[in-house]
Amino acid sequence: MRRAFQRCSCAIALAALLFAGGCAVTPRTAPYAPLAEGRRDTASAQRLNQDAARVLRSDPERAERLLRQALTADLYFGPAHNNLGVVYLGRGKLYEAAGEFEWARRLMPGHPDPRMNLAITLERAGRIDDALTEYAAALEAYPGHVQTMQALVRCQLRHGRRDDRTRGFLEEVALRGTTPAWREWARAALAIRGSEVPP
């Protein structure tokens, strides 16, 4: 009987040790507490993301709180990852921004914004070749996306990386730029760099 009790005690101690060890090494994958797969609340995530988008520029701290709530409701809601990346990018947290844009890029495969935002982040980090690759990926995902063309051609000119697409991008931006300032910038770049920009 004594031997049976010792074996039972050892088994209980071993089980407790394994359970405690398992809890201690469970990694957290994000700064939010996601719900289980079957309990995703995409409607709430979408609403919270829209609320955050309205205050993204005016109150980034509130936007971050709302986006964390959105990702707690649905960890796989790509637009909330993209917007949280924008918040981090605005604060100069390039590593965190890149992580969120990576999430968004995987979750939104046909959308150019996460790729363009990741490219902007890489450019700010001084990784120009990687940035140019991401800008190109954004244009592959959405050909003709003028915001990406603007960012790409600005990066090319800023870092002396002109290629056979540069003039075409400048002409597109001069014609369809998102603001009058972008259109004027492209026209000026075409006029100033006329002979330097490849045909």
C-alpha positions, 0 to 999 in steps of 0.5 A: 500500500505504501508503494502504491501511495508513493507511485501515485504521489510521484505521478501527481507531482510529475503531472503538476510539473508538466502542467506548470512547465507547459503554462510557463512556456506558452508564448504570446504572439501579439500584444492583444488577447485573441479569442479562440478560432470559433469565437471570432467576432469579425463584426465587432472588429470591423466596427472598432477598426472603423472607429479607430480610422476616424481618429487615427490622425487626431488621437492615435492613442485612442486609435491604438486602444480601439485597434487592440480591442478589434484584434482581440475580437478577431486576430485575423482582421487584416485592416486592423493590423494595417491601421495599427501599423500606421499608428506605430509608423507615426510614432517611429516604431518601425519594428512594430509597424513592420510586424503589423504590416506583415500580418496585414499583408498575409491577411489581405493578399489582394490589397496594396496598402499593407505592402505599400505601408511596409515599403514605406517602413523599410524605406524609413529604416534605410532598407531601400532595396527591400522597400523597392521590392515591396513597392513593386509587390504592391503594384503587382497586387493592384496595378495602377495604384497611384499612391504606390506609384507616388511612393515608389517614384519618390523613393527612386528619385530620393535614393538615385534608383531610377530605372526604365519605369521611372518616367512612366510613373512620373507621367502617371502621377503628373496626370492622376496624382492624389493631390494637386501637390503630388501632380505638381511635384511630378511635373516639376520632377519631369521638367528638372530631371528631363534628360536624367530620367530614362524614357 
